[in-house]
Amino acid sequence: MKAVLSVLFLILTISLSAQEQISFPGDLEYDPFYAMRITDSDGNRYILHNASYISPEGEVKYFVWFRRGTDKGLAEYPLDLYKVLKFELTGNYEVYPDGYTPCRVELSSGSVFDGYLDTTGYLGGIDEDFGVYGKIYLQYNGVKSIELIHDGSYSRCPFCGALFYDQNLTECPFDNTVLTAQNP
Protein backbone atom coordinates (compact mmCIF):
# COMPACT_ATOMS: atom_id res chain seq x y z
CA MET A 1 0.00 0.00 0.00
CA LYS A 2 2.84 2.36 0.90
CA ALA A 3 4.51 1.64 -2.45
CA VAL A 4 1.27 2.36 -4.32
CA LEU A 5 0.88 5.71 -2.54
CA SER A 6 4.51 6.60 -3.32
CA VAL A 7 3.96 5.85 -7.02
CA LEU A 8 0.74 7.90 -7.10
CA PHE A 9 2.49 10.82 -5.41
CA LEU A 10 5.34 10.63 -7.94
CA ILE A 11 2.89 10.55 -10.90
CA LEU A 12 0.96 13.51 -9.47
CA THR A 13 4.18 15.48 -8.94
CA ILE A 14 5.37 14.81 -12.50
CA SER A 15 2.01 15.70 -14.05
CA LEU A 16 1.77 18.94 -12.06
CA SER A 17 5.28 20.00 -13.00
CA ALA A 18 4.58 19.22 -16.67
CA GLN A 19 1.60 21.60 -16.76
CA GLU A 20 2.22 24.99 -18.33
CA GLN A 21 2.82 27.61 -15.66
CA ILE A 22 1.31 31.00 -16.45
CA SER A 23 3.03 33.96 -14.90
CA PHE A 24 1.91 37.54 -15.20
CA PRO A 25 4.38 40.35 -15.83
CA GLY A 26 4.86 42.67 -12.85
CA ASP A 27 2.80 40.41 -10.54
CA LEU A 28 -0.41 41.17 -12.47
CA GLU A 29 -3.26 38.77 -11.88
CA TYR A 30 -6.03 37.35 -14.00
CA ASP A 31 -8.37 40.24 -14.75
CA PRO A 32 -11.37 39.82 -17.08
CA PHE A 33 -12.21 43.33 -18.28
CA TYR A 34 -15.69 44.39 -19.34
CA ALA A 35 -17.17 47.27 -21.29
CA MET A 36 -20.44 48.59 -19.87
CA ARG A 37 -23.01 51.01 -21.25
CA ILE A 38 -24.79 52.68 -18.33
CA THR A 39 -28.00 54.69 -18.81
CA ASP A 40 -29.26 56.95 -16.03
CA SER A 41 -32.82 58.08 -15.24
CA ASP A 42 -32.38 61.20 -17.43
CA GLY A 43 -31.39 59.11 -20.46
CA ASN A 44 -27.69 60.03 -20.28
CA ARG A 45 -25.35 57.25 -21.41
CA TYR A 46 -21.88 56.50 -20.16
CA ILE A 47 -19.52 53.84 -21.46
CA LEU A 48 -16.95 52.39 -19.08
CA HIS A 49 -14.09 50.24 -20.34
CA ASN A 50 -12.03 47.90 -18.16
CA ALA A 51 -15.02 47.98 -15.83
CA SER A 52 -15.94 45.89 -12.80
CA TYR A 53 -18.25 45.98 -9.81
CA ILE A 54 -16.62 47.41 -6.69
CA SER A 55 -18.07 46.29 -3.36
CA PRO A 56 -18.73 48.82 -0.57
CA GLU A 57 -15.51 47.54 1.03
CA GLY A 58 -13.56 48.50 -2.12
CA GLU A 59 -13.02 44.95 -3.43
CA VAL A 60 -12.99 44.48 -7.22
CA LYS A 61 -15.57 41.86 -8.20
CA TYR A 62 -16.51 40.29 -11.53
CA PHE A 63 -19.89 39.21 -10.21
CA VAL A 64 -22.85 40.85 -8.50
CA TRP A 65 -25.27 39.52 -5.88
CA PHE A 66 -28.72 38.84 -7.30
CA ARG A 67 -31.79 37.70 -5.34
CA ARG A 68 -34.79 35.85 -6.64
CA GLY A 69 -37.94 35.54 -4.56
CA THR A 70 -38.92 38.43 -2.32
CA ASP A 71 -37.24 41.69 -1.37
CA LYS A 72 -36.02 39.97 1.81
CA GLY A 73 -34.58 37.13 -0.24
CA LEU A 74 -35.32 33.54 -0.99
CA ALA A 75 -32.31 32.57 -3.03
CA GLU A 76 -29.22 34.72 -3.47
CA TYR A 77 -26.65 34.12 -6.22
CA PRO A 78 -23.24 35.48 -7.13
CA LEU A 79 -24.09 36.25 -10.77
CA ASP A 80 -20.94 36.29 -12.93
CA LEU A 81 -20.78 39.33 -15.21
CA TYR A 82 -19.75 37.26 -18.23
CA LYS A 83 -23.20 35.61 -18.12
CA VAL A 84 -25.05 38.96 -18.15
CA LEU A 85 -26.09 41.02 -21.16
CA LYS A 86 -28.20 43.62 -19.34
CA PHE A 87 -29.51 44.74 -15.96
CA GLU A 88 -32.61 46.93 -16.01
CA LEU A 89 -33.34 48.51 -12.64
CA THR A 90 -37.11 48.61 -12.35
CA GLY A 91 -37.84 50.07 -8.92
CA ASN A 92 -37.08 52.64 -6.28
CA TYR A 93 -33.68 52.38 -4.58
CA GLU A 94 -34.90 53.57 -1.18
CA VAL A 95 -37.80 51.15 -0.64
CA TYR A 96 -36.07 47.79 -0.42
CA PRO A 97 -33.91 46.57 2.49
CA ASP A 98 -30.24 45.65 2.46
CA GLY A 99 -29.45 47.78 -0.59
CA TYR A 100 -31.26 45.48 -3.04
CA THR A 101 -33.16 47.12 -5.90
CA PRO A 102 -35.83 45.52 -8.12
CA CYS A 103 -34.19 44.45 -11.34
CA ARG A 104 -34.71 42.48 -14.55
CA VAL A 105 -31.61 40.65 -15.76
CA GLU A 106 -31.05 39.33 -19.28
CA LEU A 107 -28.42 36.61 -19.58
CA SER A 108 -26.25 35.80 -22.60
CA SER A 109 -28.17 32.50 -22.79
CA GLY A 110 -31.31 34.52 -23.67
CA SER A 111 -33.03 33.87 -20.33
CA VAL A 112 -34.66 36.80 -18.50
CA PHE A 113 -35.28 36.91 -14.74
CA ASP A 114 -36.88 39.38 -12.37
CA GLY A 115 -35.30 39.78 -8.97
CA TYR A 116 -33.27 42.18 -6.84
CA LEU A 117 -29.78 43.48 -7.56
CA ASP A 118 -27.34 44.43 -4.80
CA THR A 119 -26.83 48.14 -5.46
CA THR A 120 -24.69 48.99 -2.43
CA GLY A 121 -21.45 49.22 -4.43
CA TYR A 122 -20.42 51.00 -7.60
CA LEU A 123 -19.20 50.37 -11.11
CA GLY A 124 -15.68 51.50 -11.83
CA GLY A 125 -13.85 51.76 -15.14
CA ILE A 126 -12.30 54.03 -17.72
CA ASP A 127 -14.89 56.58 -18.90
CA GLU A 128 -14.88 56.58 -22.71
CA ASP A 129 -15.56 60.33 -22.95
CA PHE A 130 -12.90 61.53 -20.49
CA GLY A 131 -10.34 58.73 -20.72
CA VAL A 132 -9.96 58.54 -16.93
CA TYR A 133 -11.15 56.17 -14.22
CA GLY A 134 -14.68 56.95 -13.08
CA LYS A 135 -17.07 55.60 -10.45
CA ILE A 136 -20.81 55.27 -10.92
CA TYR A 137 -22.57 54.62 -7.62
CA LEU A 138 -25.52 52.36 -8.22
CA GLN A 139 -27.79 53.77 -5.50
CA TYR A 140 -27.03 57.45 -5.93
CA ASN A 141 -26.54 58.07 -9.65
CA GLY A 142 -30.02 57.12 -10.82
CA VAL A 143 -28.80 54.15 -12.86
CA LYS A 144 -31.64 52.65 -14.92
CA SER A 145 -29.77 50.09 -17.02
CA ILE A 146 -26.36 48.47 -17.33
CA GLU A 147 -25.54 46.73 -20.61
CA LEU A 148 -22.45 44.59 -20.74
CA ILE A 149 -21.01 44.95 -24.22
CA HIS A 150 -20.37 41.32 -25.06
CA ASP A 151 -22.29 38.34 -26.34
CA GLY A 152 -20.84 35.74 -24.00
CA SER A 153 -17.76 35.25 -26.15
CA TYR A 154 -14.29 36.21 -25.00
CA SER A 155 -10.69 36.61 -26.10
CA ARG A 156 -7.58 35.06 -24.63
CA CYS A 157 -4.05 36.36 -24.48
CA PRO A 158 -1.77 33.69 -25.95
CA PHE A 159 1.16 35.04 -23.91
CA CYS A 160 -0.19 35.33 -20.35
CA GLY A 161 -3.45 33.37 -20.68
CA ALA A 162 -5.73 36.13 -19.35
CA LEU A 163 -9.37 36.15 -20.52
CA PHE A 164 -11.17 39.30 -21.66
CA TYR A 165 -14.90 39.79 -22.24
CA ASP A 166 -14.56 43.37 -23.50
CA GLN A 167 -15.05 43.02 -27.26
CA ASN A 168 -13.38 46.41 -27.80
CA LEU A 169 -10.01 45.05 -26.65
CA THR A 170 -7.77 43.79 -29.45
CA GLU A 171 -4.57 43.44 -27.46
CA CYS A 172 -3.72 42.43 -23.92
CA PRO A 173 -3.39 45.44 -21.60
CA PHE A 174 -0.77 43.50 -19.61
CA ASP A 175 1.72 42.65 -22.37
CA ASN A 176 0.35 44.14 -25.65
CA THR A 177 -0.01 40.70 -27.27
CA VAL A 178 -2.77 40.45 -29.90
CA LEU A 179 -5.76 38.64 -28.37
CA THR A 180 -7.21 35.47 -29.87
CA ALA A 181 -11.01 35.06 -30.09
CA GLN A 182 -12.37 32.00 -28.27
CA ASN A 183 -15.59 30.06 -28.68
CA PRO A 184 -17.49 29.89 -25.37
C-alpha positions in Angstrom: 0.0 0.0 0.0 2.8 2.4 0.9 4.5 1.6 -2.4 1.3 2.4 -4.3 0.9 5.7 -2.5 4.5 6.6 -3.3 4.0 5.9 -7.0 0.7 7.9 -7.1 2.5 10.8 -5.4 5.3 10.6 -7.9 2.9 10.6 -10.9 1.0 13.5 -9.5 4.2 15.5 -8.9 5.4 14.8 -12.5 2.0 15.7 -14.1 1.8 18.9 -12.1 5.3 20.0 -13.0 4.6 19.2 -16.7 1.6 21.6 -16.8 2.2 25.0 -18.3 2.8 27.6 -15.7 1.3 31.0 -16.5 3.0 34.0 -14.9 1.9 37.5 -15.2 4.4 40.3 -15.8 4.9 42.7 -12.8 2.8 40.4 -10.5 -0.4 41.2 -12.5 -3.3 38.8 -11.9 -6.0 37.4 -14.0 -8.4 40.2 -14.7 -11.4 39.8 -17.1 -12.2 43.3 -18.3 -15.7 44.4 -19.3 -17.2 47.3 -21.3 -20.4 48.6 -19.9 -23.0 51.0 -21.2 -24.8 52.7 -18.3 -28.0 54.7 -18.8 -29.3 56.9 -16.0 -32.8 58.1 -15.2 -32.4 61.2 -17.4 -31.4 59.1 -20.5 -27.7 60.0 -20.3 -25.4 57.3 -21.4 -21.9 56.5 -20.2 -19.5 53.8 -21.5 -17.0 52.4 -19.1 -14.1 50.2 -20.3 -12.0 47.9 -18.2 -15.0 48.0 -15.8 -15.9 45.9 -12.8 -18.2 46.0 -9.8 -16.6 47.4 -6.7 -18.1 46.3 -3.4 -18.7 48.8 -0.6 -15.5 47.5 1.0 -13.6 48.5 -2.1 -13.0 45.0 -3.4 -13.0 44.5 -7.2 -15.6 41.9 -8.2 -16.5 40.3 -11.5 -19.9 39.2 -10.2 -22.9 40.9 -8.5 -25.3 39.5 -5.9 -28.7 38.8 -7.3 -31.8 37.7 -5.3 -34.8 35.8 -6.6 -37.9 35.5 -4.6 -38.9 38.4 -2.3 -37.2 41.7 -1.4 -36.0 40.0 1.8 -34.6 37.1 -0.2 -35.3 33.5 -1.0 -32.3 32.6 -3.0 -29.2 34.7 -3.5 -26.6 34.1 -6.2 -23.2 35.5 -7.1 -24.1 36.2 -10.8 -20.9 36.3 -12.9 -20.8 39.3 -15.2 -19.8 37.3 -18.2 -23.2 35.6 -18.1 -25.1 39.0 -18.2 -26.1 41.0 -21.2 -28.2 43.6 -19.3 -29.5 44.7 -16.0 -32.6 46.9 -16.0 -33.3 48.5 -12.6 -37.1 48.6 -12.4 -37.8 50.1 -8.9 -37.1 52.6 -6.3 -33.7 52.4 -4.6 -34.9 53.6 -1.2 -37.8 51.1 -0.6 -36.1 47.8 -0.4 -33.9 46.6 2.5 -30.2 45.7 2.5 -29.5 47.8 -0.6 -31.3 45.5 -3.0 -33.2 47.1 -5.9 -35.8 45.5 -8.1 -34.2 44.4 -11.3 -34.7 42.5 -14.5 -31.6 40.7 -15.8 -31.1 39.3 -19.3 -28.4 36.6 -19.6 -26.3 35.8 -22.6 -28.2 32.5 -22.8 -31.3 34.5 -23.7 -33.0 33.9 -20.3 -34.7 36.8 -18.5 -35.3 36.9 -14.7 -36.9 39.4 -12.4 -35.3 39.8 -9.0 -33.3 42.2 -6.8 -29.8 43.5 -7.6 -27.3 44.4 -4.8 -26.8 48.1 -5.5 -24.7 49.0 -2.4 -21.4 49.2 -4.4 -20.4 51.0 -7.6 -19.2 50.4 -11.1 -15.7 51.5 -11.8 -13.8 51.8 -15.1 -12.3 54.0 -17.7 -14.9 56.6 -18.9 -14.9 56.6 -22.7 -15.6 60.3 -22.9 -12.9 61.5 -20.5 -10.3 58.7 -20.7 -10.0 58.5 -16.9 -11.2 56.2 -14.2 -14.7 56.9 -13.1 -17.1 55.6 -10.5 -20.8 55.3 -10.9 -22.6 54.6 -7.6 -25.5 52.4 -8.2 -27.8 53.8 -5.5 -27.0 57.4 -5.9 -26.5 58.1 -9.6 -30.0 57.1 -10.8 -28.8 54.1 -12.9 -31.6 52.7 -14.9 -29.8 50.1 -17.0 -26.4 48.5 -17.3 -25.5 46.7 -20.6 -22.4 44.6 -20.7 -21.0 44.9 -24.2 -20.4 41.3 -25.1 -22.3 38.3 -26.3 -20.8 35.7 -24.0 -17.8 35.3 -26.1 -14.3 36.2 -25.0 -10.7 36.6 -26.1 -7.6 35.1 -24.6 -4.0 36.4 -24.5 -1.8 33.7 -26.0 1.2 35.0 -23.9 -0.2 35.3 -20.3 -3.4 33.4 -20.7 -5.7 36.1 -19.4 -9.4 36.1 -20.5 -11.2 39.3 -21.7 -14.9 39.8 -22.2 -14.6 43.4 -23.5 -15.1 43.0 -27.3 -13.4 46.4 -27.8 -10.0 45.1 -26.7 -7.8 43.8 -29.4 -4.6 43.4 -27.5 -3.7 42.4 -23.9 -3.4 45.4 -21.6 -0.8 43.5 -19.6 1.7 42.6 -22.4 0.4 44.1 -25.7 0.0 40.7 -27.3 -2.8 40.5 -29.9 -5.8 38.6 -28.4 -7.2 35.5 -29.9 -11.0 35.1 -30.1 -12.4 32.0 -28.3 -15.6 30.1 -28.7 -17.5 29.9 -25.4 
